Amino acid sequence: MADGKRRAIIEGLVLVVISTLLARVGVAQLIFIAPLLLFAVSHGRKNAILLIVLEFLLLTAINLAMSEGLPSTKEEWALFLIVLYIPLSLSAAGITWLVTSGMGLMKRLFVSLLLPAIFLGAISAFIVTDRALSSLLFEEFRNAFAVMLGPVFGELFPSIDMDVLSYIVIVGILSFLMPVLFCGVCASAFIYETAKHSRESEWEEAVMRFSFPSDAVWGFIISWALVLLLRFVSVPVAVPVIVLNAAGVWTVIYAIQGFSIVYARVRKHSSNVRSMTVLIVLLLLGTVVPGINFIVLFGLPLLGVLGNFFDLKKLGVENEDHS
């Protein structure tokens, strides 16, 4: 075996191990495809796609081993699909990101979310169309929720109805699932693109100058206007869930533009700072530091939206359009 192939296989195995560990550790699973995308930098897109497929098959096998074999009932299949939803969706998004190279950034981001949205709709339809199955799964969730958090909520709110609380939690999770996945896709894609362009001096300038088309802000405004409108209109629960997901996705879109503004301001005072360093600092502040996380989570999208109306970067040059 040639030395080049041997090194590629060893590197691929190491990245698969890292990816598998990330996929098993809480919120880190949202970026488990990042190491696999990095394989494309040195070994090409086709090999990286193959690695992503192998990783998904490995995660599927691990879940099958943990559940002691293939599901045999409709309930077991539903639970199995729910467990696999995030790895399946992120794997599909990662492959989509690789094959859409050359497409405008906003289009590329939305296309990357297409398969995860289809998977979510298919799994939801599979569950909701069977009333007995949905009732059974709700009871399973309610019991698990009662065991984990029931004592805490029982002390704080003695009269609380666990059925109502469980329903609110399920709807809340479904309402923000796509934006959370989108954050993982964006972070993984940024890590990959930064590694891919690490030897290009123009990359940091491109990140600093980046902006979405000015008329894209209407997507943000309309989606959140619909969220407010639905507070006064009685509609099936699926409608606000879909609208909240759309509003959340647009919020992440403008958080990206907000990040570019922050980076531009930082670079104005310290020209040697890398965009990845700023991202890591913001991620740590947004997830670890109480109080500051609120500013980061809400401030970045707000900055991004305001950037459509005011020149917050003050670079003295035209911003690049990545429609």
N, C-alpha and C positions, 0 to 999 in steps of 0.2 A: 504494500500500500504506500502510495506517495506521501511524502512528509506533509504536503499541503492538505491532502484529504484527511490525514490523521489529525492534524491540528484543527481542521474544521469540525471533525467529529467530536473531538475532546471539548472544543469550545461550545459546540451545540449542546453536549451533555451537561456541561456546567451551567449553561443558560437555562436549560430545562429544569435542573435542580433548583436554581434560584427562583424561577418562575413558579414552580410547584410550591415552594415554601411561601412565596408571597400570596399565592392563591388560597393558602390555608390559614392566613393570619389576618383576621378582621378586615379593617378598611384597606389594608395593603393589597387585597385581592383586586382592587380597582385598577391597579397598575401592573398586574401580573404579566400582561403582554409586552410591557416595555422592554424587558431583557430579550424577548424573542424578536421584536422589531429591530433591535440593535444588530442581530445576526445578519440582517440585510445589508448593513453598511460595508461589511467585508466580504460577504459571500453571496450577495445578490438577492433579489426579491423572491425568486422561485424557491430557493432553499429556505428562506425565512418563512414563507407560507407553509412549506412542508413541515417546518419545525412547529409552527403554531397548531397545525392539524394534529401532529403527534402529541403535543402537550395537551390538547383538548381530549384526545383519546385516553391519555394517561390519567387525567382528572376524572374522566368518566369511569375508567377501570377502578380507580381508588374509591369512588362513590359506590360502585357496584359491590366492591369487596366489603365496604363498611356496612352496606345494607344486606349483605350475605346473599348475593345473587340478583338475577333479573326480577323486576317487579312482577307480581302475579295478579294483582287486583287493580281496579281503576284508581282507587285511592293511592296505592303505592306508586303507580305510574305518575299521578298528578304530583305527588311529593317529590318524586325523582326528577321530574321536569322543572319543578320550582327550584330545587337545589342546583340543577345544571344551568339555569337561566343566565346567571351572571357570567360564568366562564364561556358559555356558548355565544352570548351576545358580544362580549369583549373580543373573543377570538374572531368572530365574523367582522367586527368593526376594525380590528387590526389588519385582517386580510384586505378589507375594502380600502383602508388607508394606503396600503402598499400598491394596490392595482390602480388607484386613481391618481397616481403621481402625475402632475402636470395640470390637473384641474384646479380652478380657482378655489381658494381656501374655504370660503363660506359654503360653496356647493359641496366641496369635499367633506366638510364637517357634517352637513345634513345627510349626505349619501351614506356616511359611516353609521349614522343612526337608523337608517332605513330598515336593515335586517333585525336589529334589536327591537324596533317598534313592531315589526311583523311577528317576531317570536312572542313578544308580550301579548299581542292581540290573539294569537293562536292559542296560547296556554290559557289565557283568560276565557276565551270562548269554550275551550275544552272543559273548563271547570264550571262556568256559569250556566251553560246549557243543560247541565245535569244537576237538578236541584238537590237530589239526595247526596251527591258527591260534594257539592258546595257546602251543604249543611254539615256534613261529616268533617270536612277540612276546617270549617269555622270552629267546630267543637274541639278539634285537635289543637288549633291555635289558642283558643280560649283557655283550655286546660294548661297548656304550656305557659301562657302569659300569666295565668293565675298563680302557678307554682313559682315563677321567677320574680314577678313584681307585685303579686297580689297582697302579700303582707305589708309592703311599703305603702301601696295605695290604700289598703284597708285602714292603716293607722292615720294617714293624712286625710282621707275622705271616707269615713265609716259607712256612709249611705250610698256609696258609688255602686253602680250596676256594672258588673264585669262584662256582661254581654255588650252593653253600649260602649264601654271603654275599649274592648277588643275590636269592635267594629270601627271605631274612630281611628285606632292605630293601624288597622289594615288599610283603610281608605287613605290615611296619611302616607303610608309607605308607597302605595300605588301612585299617589299624586306627585311624588317627587323621585320616583325610581329612574325615569329617563334623564333628568338633570344630573343625578348622582353618577349614573353610568357615563354620561357625557363628560363630566369632570375627569373621570378615569381615562376616557378616550383622548381627551385634549392633553392631559398630563403625559400620557404615554407617547402620543404623537410628537409632542414638543421635545421630549427626551430623545426620541429617534432623530428628529430633524436637526436638533442641535449637534448630535454626534455625527450625523451625515455631513453637515456643513462646517464641522469644527475647524477645518483648514482653510475656510474661506473667510477673508477679512470682512466681506460684505454682509455676512450673516447677522452679526450684532447690529449693524446699521439697519438692516431690513426689519429686525424685531423692533427697534426703536422707532422706525418710521411707519410701522404698520397701522392700518386703519381699515375698517369696513366701509362700504359705500354709504353715503350719508342717508339715503332713503331707506336703508335697512332698519333704521331706528323705528320705523312704523310697525315692524313686526313685534318689537318690544312693547311699544305703546298700546297697540291693539290687543295683544294677548293679555296684558295686565288690566286693560279696561274691561275686557270680557270677564276676568276674574272678579272684579268689583261688581259688574252687572249681575253676575250669577248669584251674588249674595241676596239679591232682591227678587229673583225669579226661581220658581219651582221647576226643576228639571230632574231627569234620572241621574243617579249618582255618577254614572259613567261620564257625563258631560263635563262637570267640574274637574273630574280626575284628568281627562284629556286636556282641558284648557290649562290646568295648573302645570301639567307636564310641559306643554308648549311654552308657557310663560317662564318656567324654570330654565328651559333650554335657551330661550332668548336672553335670559339673565346671564347664563354662562357665556354666551356669545359676547356680551358687552363687558363681562369680567375680563375676557381676553384682551379687548381693546383698552380696558382700564389698566391692565398689567403693562401694556405697551407704553401707556402714558407715564406710569410710575417709573418704568425702566428708563424712559427718555429723560425724566427729571433727575434720576439718580446719575445717569451718564453725564449729564450736564455739569455735575459737580465732581464726578470721579470717573474719568474716561476709561479706566482699566477694569471696571466692574463688568462681569459677565451676566448675561440674562439668566442663565441657569442658577447662579448664585442668588440673584434677586428672587427668583421663583421659589427656591428652597426656603429662603428667609420668610417670604410671605406665607408659604404653606405651614411652616412651623408656627408663625404668629397666628394664622387662621385656625389652627387645630389645637394648639397647646396653651397659649396665653389667654387667660380669662379677660374679658373686656375688650382686649385688642382684637380677638377673633371676630367680634361683632363688627368692628370697624372694617376689617379686611373683607369679610364676607359680603357686607352691604356697600362698602366704599368703592371696591373695584368696579362693580357693575354701574354704580352711579357715576363714577369718573368716566367710564366708557361712554355712557349716554351723553353726559355733558360735553364730551370731546367732539360730539357732532355739531355743537353750537358754539363752542369756544375753542381757541387754539391753546390747549393746556400744555402742549409740548414745547411750543415756542422754539422750534428748531430752526426757523428761518428758511425752510425748504418745504416743498410740497410733500404731503403724506402719500405713501403708495396705496393704490387701490387694488384690493385682492378680492374682487367680486367673483 
